[in-house]
Amino acid sequence: MPEAHFEVEIKRKTHLFAIDTELANKLTEIAKSREISSEALINVWLKDKIQEQM
């Protein structure tokens, strides 16, 4: 098999955080009602909260 050469540019990192099960369930419920993913909802909320702190 011939050797392959290629470059990979990683632009985004994913970080995982543990959250309480009850909190995750409520978050999922809210995200579904807004028809967005839980991940998207968390990111929006965290960005808003960080902006408030700056």
Secondary structure, 3 states (H helix, E strand, C coil): CCCCCCCCCCCCCCCCCCCCHHHHHHHHHHHHHCCCCHHHHHHHHHHHHHHHHC
